[in-house]
Amino acid sequence: MDSIRRATRGGVGAAIVGLSLAVLSVTAGLAAGAIYDGLAGGGGCPAGACDAAAARAEVFTATPAAPTPTPEPTLPPDPADFPYVSARSIAILEASCGALLYGRREHDRMPPASLAKLMTAAVAMDYGDLDQMITSDVSGLRLLDETGSTIMGLEPGMTLSLRDLLYGLMLPSGNDAAIAIAKGIAGSEARFTMLMNDKATGLGLDDTHFTNAHGLYEDGLQSSAYDMAVLARYAMQNPELRAIVSAQQWQPAWDGPPVWNGNRLLTEYPGADGIKIGYTEESQQTIVASAVRDGRRLLVSAMRSQDRYQDAIRLFDWAFAQPSPCP
């Protein structure tokens, strides 16, 4: 019997303790709620206590906000008869007036790869003379070994005309030729790159910034399909550059072999007469191309392509079937 009375007293005691704790918990909760809601304050709690309690209440009651995703821009649908192209960014320009015939993400900024050499050639034409002789201090073989560069085949001590170097720059896309031209014209690659950016500003290429003369990937090197099409239009207005980019091969004044144009579009599309291709792992395939049909010249630019030649052919076929936006 004594054991029964002790158990009963223990159970009642535990119940009383539990009830007391519950009352205290509710009271504390009401106080915290009142503080959080601004119902208690002023002289109702020591200095700073209300703010601290409100902060604790907010921590335990607020629902964490979900991160807001960055939305992809909504693009208008392509015309119903528009062909499939793999390139992420495209631009089609009318050469006669520079009007944009069609674009898709044409101002997206991305690395242009060797399309940067278009600006190298344009600046060289501004500041150099085609008969100017330039002595190379760069080894093409070392560049090939260290960076996988496309090269013309220069070695230190070779002296060639700017004309020969421009053919080596644009046909086989020689990075060694780009460096030799930059140093021969401006004294250093850095100073030449400043001239490239100055000219980009002058041509209104707002999406473009150059960090070198050859197009190998570096942070900060960027352009867009639209800017490259505008630059190509500018370059094709120069008869010397137009002759260079349309040539299948060129024999420099050296003991070596001729240099060959790597742009297959020149033989794969009727009327194609330039202008430049490029590739790096970061940029994927790039192309800016020119073609003429019935006296009408169009410029097609495609960046981050998986099949630049098919993309260019489909874009040209579609564009030549459209009316010109030029007056």
C-alpha positions as CSV (number, residue, x, y, z in Angstrom):
1,M,0.0,0.0,0.0
2,D,2.8,2.4,0.8
3,S,4.3,1.7,-2.5
4,I,1.0,2.5,-4.2
5,R,0.7,5.8,-2.3
6,R,4.3,6.7,-3.3
7,A,3.6,6.0,-7.0
8,T,0.4,8.0,-6.9
9,R,2.2,11.0,-5.3
10,G,5.0,10.6,-7.8
11,G,2.6,10.6,-10.7
12,V,0.7,13.6,-9.4
13,G,4.0,15.4,-8.9
14,A,5.1,14.7,-12.4
15,A,1.8,15.9,-13.8
16,I,2.0,19.1,-11.8
17,V,5.6,19.7,-13.0
18,G,4.6,19.0,-16.6
19,L,1.6,21.3,-16.3
20,S,3.8,24.0,-14.9
21,L,6.3,23.7,-17.7
22,A,3.5,23.8,-20.3
23,V,2.1,27.0,-18.7
24,L,5.6,28.6,-18.7
25,S,6.1,27.6,-22.4
26,V,2.8,29.1,-23.5
27,T,3.5,32.3,-21.5
28,A,7.0,32.6,-23.0
29,G,5.6,32.0,-26.5
30,L,2.9,34.7,-26.0
31,A,5.5,37.1,-24.7
32,A,7.8,36.4,-27.7
33,G,4.9,36.8,-30.1
34,A,3.9,40.0,-28.5
35,I,7.4,41.3,-28.7
36,Y,7.7,40.1,-32.3
37,D,4.4,41.8,-33.2
38,G,5.5,45.0,-31.4
39,L,2.8,44.6,-28.7
40,A,5.3,44.6,-25.9
41,G,8.2,47.0,-25.7
42,G,9.1,50.4,-24.5
43,G,9.3,50.1,-20.8
44,G,8.0,46.5,-20.8
45,C,11.5,44.9,-21.1
46,P,15.1,45.8,-20.4
47,A,17.0,47.8,-23.1
48,G,17.7,45.7,-26.1
49,A,15.8,42.7,-24.8
50,C,12.7,43.3,-27.1
51,D,14.9,43.6,-30.2
52,A,16.8,40.4,-29.3
53,A,13.6,38.5,-28.7
54,A,12.1,39.7,-31.9
55,A,15.2,38.7,-33.8
56,R,15.1,35.2,-32.2
57,A,11.4,34.9,-33.0
58,E,12.1,35.9,-36.6
59,V,14.9,33.4,-37.0
60,F,12.6,30.5,-35.8
61,T,9.4,31.6,-37.6
62,A,10.6,33.0,-41.0
63,T,10.5,30.7,-44.0
64,P,13.8,30.8,-46.0
65,A,13.4,32.5,-49.3
66,A,13.9,30.4,-52.4
67,P,16.7,31.6,-54.7
68,T,15.5,33.5,-57.7
69,P,16.7,32.0,-60.9
70,T,18.2,34.2,-63.6
71,P,15.7,34.0,-66.4
72,E,16.8,33.3,-70.0
73,P,15.7,36.1,-72.3
74,T,12.5,35.3,-74.2
75,L,13.4,35.3,-77.9
76,P,10.9,35.9,-80.7
77,P,10.2,32.8,-82.8
78,D,12.2,32.4,-86.0
79,P,10.3,33.0,-89.3
80,A,8.2,29.9,-90.3
81,D,10.6,29.1,-93.2
82,F,13.8,29.8,-91.2
83,P,16.3,26.9,-91.4
84,Y,17.8,25.0,-88.5
85,V,21.2,26.2,-87.5
86,S,23.3,24.9,-84.7
87,A,25.0,28.3,-83.8
88,R,23.9,29.9,-80.6
89,S,24.3,33.4,-82.0
90,I,23.8,34.6,-85.6
91,A,23.6,37.8,-87.7
92,I,22.9,38.4,-91.4
93,L,23.9,41.8,-92.8
94,E,23.2,43.5,-96.1
95,A,26.6,44.7,-97.3
96,S,25.3,47.6,-99.4
97,C,23.8,49.5,-96.4
98,G,24.8,47.5,-93.4
99,A,21.2,46.7,-92.4
100,L,20.6,43.7,-90.2
101,L,18.5,41.4,-92.3
102,Y,18.1,38.9,-89.4
103,G,19.6,38.2,-86.0
104,R,19.2,35.7,-83.2
105,R,21.0,36.6,-79.9
106,E,23.2,38.7,-82.2
107,H,24.5,40.8,-79.3
108,D,25.4,37.9,-77.0
109,R,29.0,38.4,-75.9
110,M,31.3,35.4,-76.3
111,P,34.9,34.6,-77.4
112,P,35.4,35.0,-81.1
113,A,38.4,32.8,-81.6
114,S,40.4,33.7,-84.7
115,L,37.7,36.0,-86.0
116,A,39.7,38.5,-83.9
117,K,42.3,38.4,-86.7
118,L,39.9,40.5,-88.8
119,M,40.7,43.4,-86.6
120,T,44.4,42.6,-86.6
121,A,44.3,42.8,-90.4
122,A,42.3,46.0,-90.3
123,V,44.6,47.8,-87.9
124,A,47.7,46.6,-89.9
125,M,46.2,48.2,-93.0
126,D,45.7,51.4,-91.1
127,Y,49.2,51.7,-89.6
128,G,51.4,49.7,-92.0
129,D,52.4,49.5,-95.6
130,L,52.0,46.3,-97.5
131,D,55.6,46.4,-98.7
132,Q,56.9,47.1,-95.2
133,M,59.4,44.4,-94.1
134,I,58.9,42.9,-90.7
135,T,61.4,40.5,-89.0
136,S,59.9,37.8,-86.9
137,D,61.0,37.0,-83.4
138,V,58.4,34.3,-82.8
139,S,58.7,30.6,-83.4
140,G,55.6,29.1,-85.0
141,L,56.7,25.6,-84.0
142,R,57.0,26.5,-80.4
143,L,53.5,28.1,-80.5
144,L,52.1,25.0,-82.0
145,D,53.7,22.8,-79.4
146,E,52.8,25.0,-76.4
147,T,49.3,26.2,-77.3
148,G,48.1,24.1,-80.2
149,S,48.1,27.3,-82.4
150,T,47.4,27.3,-86.1
151,I,50.6,28.8,-87.6
152,M,52.0,30.2,-90.8
153,G,55.4,28.7,-90.1
154,L,57.5,31.6,-89.0
155,E,60.8,31.3,-87.1
156,P,63.0,33.9,-85.4
157,G,65.0,36.0,-87.9
158,M,62.7,35.5,-90.9
159,T,61.9,38.8,-92.7
160,L,58.8,39.0,-94.7
161,S,56.6,41.8,-96.1
162,L,53.4,42.8,-94.3
163,R,51.6,41.5,-97.4
164,D,53.0,38.0,-96.9
165,L,52.3,38.1,-93.2
166,L,48.7,39.2,-93.8
167,Y,48.2,36.2,-96.1
168,G,49.8,34.0,-93.4
169,L,47.4,35.6,-90.9
170,M,44.2,35.2,-92.8
171,L,44.6,32.0,-94.9
172,P,46.1,29.4,-92.5
173,S,45.1,31.6,-89.5
174,G,48.7,31.9,-88.3
175,N,49.0,33.0,-84.7
176,D,52.7,33.5,-85.3
177,A,51.8,35.9,-88.1
178,A,49.5,37.8,-85.8
179,I,52.3,38.3,-83.2
180,A,54.8,39.3,-85.8
181,I,52.4,41.9,-87.3
182,A,51.5,43.3,-83.9
183,K,55.2,43.7,-82.9
184,G,56.2,45.0,-86.3
185,I,53.5,47.6,-86.4
186,A,53.2,48.8,-82.8
187,G,56.4,47.5,-81.1
188,S,54.6,45.2,-78.8
189,E,51.4,43.0,-78.7
190,A,50.0,45.1,-75.8
191,R,50.3,48.4,-77.7
192,F,48.8,46.8,-80.8
193,T,45.9,45.4,-78.8
194,M,45.2,49.0,-77.7
195,L,44.9,50.0,-81.3
196,M,42.5,47.2,-82.0
197,N,40.2,48.3,-79.1
198,D,40.4,51.9,-80.3
199,K,39.3,50.9,-83.7
200,A,36.5,48.7,-82.3
201,T,35.3,51.8,-80.5
202,G,35.5,53.9,-83.7
203,L,33.5,51.3,-85.6
204,G,30.8,51.2,-82.9
205,L,31.5,47.6,-81.9
206,D,30.0,47.9,-78.5
207,D,30.0,44.1,-77.7
208,T,33.7,43.8,-78.5
209,H,36.9,43.8,-76.5
210,F,40.3,42.4,-77.6
211,T,43.0,41.1,-75.3
212,N,45.4,39.8,-78.0
213,A,46.0,39.9,-81.8
214,H,45.3,36.3,-82.5
215,G,42.2,35.2,-80.7
216,L,43.4,32.5,-78.4
217,Y,41.1,32.4,-75.4
218,E,41.8,34.8,-72.5
219,D,39.5,36.4,-69.9
220,G,38.0,39.6,-71.3
221,L,38.3,38.6,-75.0
222,Q,34.8,38.9,-76.4
223,S,32.7,40.0,-79.3
224,S,29.3,39.2,-80.9
225,A,27.9,37.8,-84.1
226,Y,26.6,41.3,-84.9
227,D,29.9,43.0,-84.3
228,M,31.9,40.5,-86.3
229,A,29.5,40.9,-89.2
230,V,29.9,44.7,-89.0
231,L,33.7,44.3,-88.9
232,A,33.6,41.9,-91.9
233,R,31.6,44.4,-93.9
234,Y,34.2,47.0,-93.1
235,A,37.1,44.7,-94.1
236,M,35.4,43.7,-97.4
237,Q,35.3,47.4,-98.4
238,N,39.1,47.3,-98.6
239,P,40.2,45.9,-102.0
240,E,43.5,44.5,-100.6
241,L,41.8,42.7,-97.7
242,R,39.1,41.5,-100.0
243,A,41.7,39.9,-102.3
244,I,43.5,38.3,-99.4
245,V,40.5,36.6,-97.8
246,S,39.2,35.3,-101.1
247,A,42.5,33.7,-102.1
248,Q,42.8,29.9,-102.1
249,Q,46.6,30.0,-101.6
250,W,49.6,32.4,-101.5
251,Q,53.3,31.9,-102.0
252,P,55.2,34.1,-99.6
253,A,58.7,35.3,-100.5
254,W,60.5,32.5,-98.6
255,D,61.9,29.0,-99.3
256,G,58.9,27.4,-97.7
257,P,55.7,26.1,-99.3
258,P,52.6,28.2,-100.1
259,V,50.0,28.9,-97.4
260,W,46.5,27.6,-98.0
261,N,43.1,29.0,-97.0
262,G,41.4,26.9,-94.4
263,N,38.0,28.4,-95.2
264,R,36.2,25.5,-96.9
265,L,33.2,27.6,-97.7
266,L,35.1,29.2,-100.6
267,T,34.8,25.9,-102.5
268,E,31.5,24.7,-101.0
269,Y,29.2,27.6,-101.7
270,P,28.8,29.4,-105.0
271,G,29.6,33.1,-104.7
272,A,31.5,32.8,-101.4
273,D,34.5,35.1,-101.4
274,G,35.6,35.3,-97.7
275,I,36.1,36.0,-94.9
276,K,37.3,34.1,-91.7
277,I,36.8,31.0,-89.6
278,G,37.9,30.3,-86.0
279,Y,37.9,27.7,-83.3
280,T,38.9,27.3,-79.7
281,E,37.4,24.9,-77.1
282,E,35.8,27.9,-75.3
283,S,34.3,29.5,-78.4
284,Q,33.6,26.3,-80.4
285,Q,33.3,26.9,-84.2
286,T,32.9,30.5,-85.4
287,I,32.6,31.9,-88.9
288,V,31.9,35.2,-90.6
289,A,31.3,34.7,-94.3
290,S,30.7,36.8,-97.4
291,A,28.8,35.7,-100.5
292,V,27.6,37.5,-103.7
293,R,24.6,36.6,-105.8
294,D,23.3,38.7,-108.7
295,G,25.4,41.6,-107.5
296,R,24.0,41.4,-103.9
297,R,26.5,40.8,-101.2
298,L,25.4,39.3,-97.8
299,L,27.5,38.8,-94.7
300,V,26.7,35.9,-92.4
301,S,28.1,35.6,-88.9
302,A,27.7,32.5,-86.6
303,M,29.2,32.0,-83.2
304,R,29.3,28.9,-80.9
305,S,28.4,26.7,-83.9
306,Q,28.7,22.9,-84.1
307,D,28.7,22.9,-87.9
308,R,29.7,26.4,-89.2
309,Y,29.7,25.5,-92.9
310,Q,26.2,24.0,-92.9
311,D,25.0,26.9,-90.8
312,A,26.5,29.4,-93.2
313,I,25.1,27.7,-96.3
314,R,21.6,27.5,-94.8
315,L,21.7,31.1,-93.7
316,F,22.8,32.3,-97.1
317,D,20.2,30.3,-98.9
318,W,17.5,31.7,-96.7
319,A,18.7,35.2,-96.8
320,F,19.2,35.5,-100.6
321,A,15.5,34.5,-100.9
322,Q,14.4,37.5,-98.7
323,P,13.9,41.0,-100.0
324,S,16.7,43.4,-99.2
325,P,16.0,45.9,-96.4
326,C,18.2,48.5,-98.0
327,P,16.7,51.4,-99.9
